[in-house]
Amino acid sequence: MRLNPFPESIIVKNILIKGEIDMRRFLPVGLFAIFFAYVESAVVVYLRLVYYPDGFQFPLIIIPMDVAAVDLGRELATMFILISVGMLAGDTGKRKFFYAVFAFGLWDIFYYIWLWVFLQWPPSLFTFDVLFLIPVVWVGPVLAPVIVAVSLCAGSMAAVYLEEKGETLHIHRWDHLLLWGGALIIILSFTWDFGSILAGNLPSRYRWEVFWVGEILGIISVARVFLRTREQVKN
């Protein structure tokens, strides 16, 4: 007879047997995202010490191609790692996706929290930053990706909560179109002036009007799914 050295409490067993809500997987996923954000921000601290010893600022300094290639690889590896965490945490295809989205959102939020702890940067949520490098340079005020990250965390947690309650999320084609269309519009707001940035110019006014169109489309998409799911449960 094989004994379990870590027996679960009676309460936990009852929850699992009854099929009630169990959101515990968000804890290890969240801890991973927080501390992986520490690692990511530490790398940025080193890069800034080398290329921006007086503090990060625009115009951008063009780094050597071999270093740039390594940094691009780092960004890709980061995305694959966060996706992998979601795949390990989720027990269905949808939940794998939701956990990965949650990990990405929390990682992005704590990336800036750790940068502020290390460097007291950014001085303001409206400070411009280089957000991503693939396929072109993404630039925008820190507040914009933080808003997206908070939305991703909230939406993914709500989706898992509904599924844990036994409610099936009914996602239609228009929901996908609204969600991914909104995401592309947000990316457009970040990459609007990438050519000018690479040419050595300062960032121009951020297109908040473009950003909010994308954000609202995403919110509408998620709201449609949740409302439809709740309506079908009532019926």
N, C-alpha and C positions, 0 to 999 in steps of 0.2 A: 504494500500500500504506500503510495507516494503522498507525503505530507507537504502542504503548502506552507513555506516558512513565513509568508506574508498574508495571513488570513484576512479576508475582508470583514468589515463590521456587519452586524445584522441589518443595520439601516441600509447600507450600500447594497447588500444582497437583495433586500426587499425592493429597492428602487429598480435594480436590474431585472428582477424576476417580473415585476409588474409592468416593465416597459415604460416607466416614467422618465422624466427628463434627466439626462446625465450629460452635463456640460463640462465634465472634468478634463477632457482632452485639451480644452483651450489653455489650461494652466501650463503644461509642458511646452506647448506650441508657443505660447506667449513668452515664457522664460527664454526659450531659444531665440526668438525674434529680438528680444531686448538685449541679450548678451552678444548675439551676432551683430547687432547694430553697433555695439561697443567696438568689435573688431574692425568693422567697416569704417567707422569714424576715426579709429586709431591710424588706419592706413592713410586717410585723408590728412590727418595731422602731420604725418611724415612727409607726404607730398608737398604740403604747403610750406613746411620748414625748408625744403629744398628749392622750390620754385617761387614761393611768395614769402620770403623771410620777413618782410615788413607787414605781412598780413594780406589775406586774399582780397583782390580787387580787380576790377575791369580797367583797361582791356586785358584780354587773356594773353598769357604767355604761351606760345606754341612750344610744346615739349617735343623732344626727339621722337622720331617715328618708332624706334624700338621700345621706348618706354610707353608711348601711346598704345602700342599693340598689346603690351602686357596689361595696361589699365583697362583696355576694352575687354580683354579676356577675363579680368577680375569682375567686371560688371556682368558679363554673361554667366560666369560661375556663380555669382551671387544669386541671380535669377533662378538658375537650376537648383541651387541648394534650397531656396525658399519653396520652390515647387516640390522638391523631394520631401520636405517636411510635411507638406500637405498630403502627399501621397501616402506617407507612412501613418499619419494621424487619422485619415478618413477611412471608413469601412465601405463606402459606396463611391461611385464616380462623382456624384454631386458634392458629397462631403469632402472628398479629397480636394476638389476645386475650392470650396468655401474655406477650408483650413489654410490652403495656400494663399488665398486672398487675404485672410486675416493676418497670417504671418508677414506678408508683404507690407500691409498697412501699418502694423505695429512696429515693424523694423524701420520703416521710413520715418515714423514719428520719433522714435528713440534715437535714430541717427542724428537728428538735429538736437535732441536733448543732450546726447553725449558730446557733440561738438561744442555746445554752450558750456558744458561742464569743463571741457579741456581748454577751450580757447575763449570763452565768453563771446562766442560767435554763433549765430548772427546777432548783431546788436538790436535788430528789429525783425518782426515777421515779414516786413515789406522789403527786406534786404534781398537783392538779387543773388542768385546762386546758379551754378551749373548743375542741372538736375540729372542729366543722363547724356550718354555720348553715342547711342545707337538708334537709328542709323546716322543721325546728324546730332549736332549739339542742341540740347534742350536747355533753355534759360528761362527763369521766371522768379518772382518773389517767393520766399520760403513759405509764405502763408498758403499759396495755391496748392502745392503738393501735400501740405498738411491737411487741408480741407478734403482732398481726395482720399488721403490715408484714413482719416476719421470716418468718412463715408464707407470705405471698404470694410473697416473693422465692424462698424455698426450693422451693415447689410449682411455680412457673412455670419455674424453671431445670431442675428435674427433668423436667417435662413436655417441654420443648424437647429436653433431652438424649435422652430416649427416642425422640422423633420423629426426631432426627438419626441415631439408630442404625437407623432404618427400621422402628421398632415403632409400629403404629397404636394410638392411645389409643381404647379402647372405652368410651364414656361412655353409661350407661343413664339412664332416666328417674329412677330412685331416687337416682342420683348427683347429678343436678341438684336434686332436691327436698332432699336432705340439705345440699348446699352452700349453696343460696340460703336454705333455712330457717335454717341456722346463721348466715348473714350477717344475716338479719332479727332473729334473737335477740340478736346482738351489738349491732346498732343499737338494739334495745330497751333494752339495758343502759346505752347512752349517753344515751338520751332519756327515761329513766324519770322524772326529776324536772324536766323542762324548764319546766313551768308554774311550779314553785316558784322555779326559778332566775330566770325572767323577772320574777317578783314581787319580786325583790330579796333573796331568801334565800340563805344559804350552801349549798353542795352537801352533801347528806346522805351517808350511807355508800354507797359504790359497790357495786352488786350484782355482786360477783365470781362468785357462784354462777350467775347468769344468763349472764354473759360466758363462763364455762367450758363451759356447755352448748352455746352456739353455736360456740365454738372447737373443741370435741371433735367436734361434728357435721361441721364442715368438714374436719377431719383424717380422720375416718372416710370421708367421701366421696372425698377424694383417694386415700386408701389403697386403697379398693375398686377404683378405676380402675387404679392402678399394679399391684396384685396380679393383677387380671384380665388386664391387658396382658402381664405376665410369664408368666402361666400359659398364655396362648394362644401365646406364642412358644415355650415348651417343647414344646407339643403339635404 
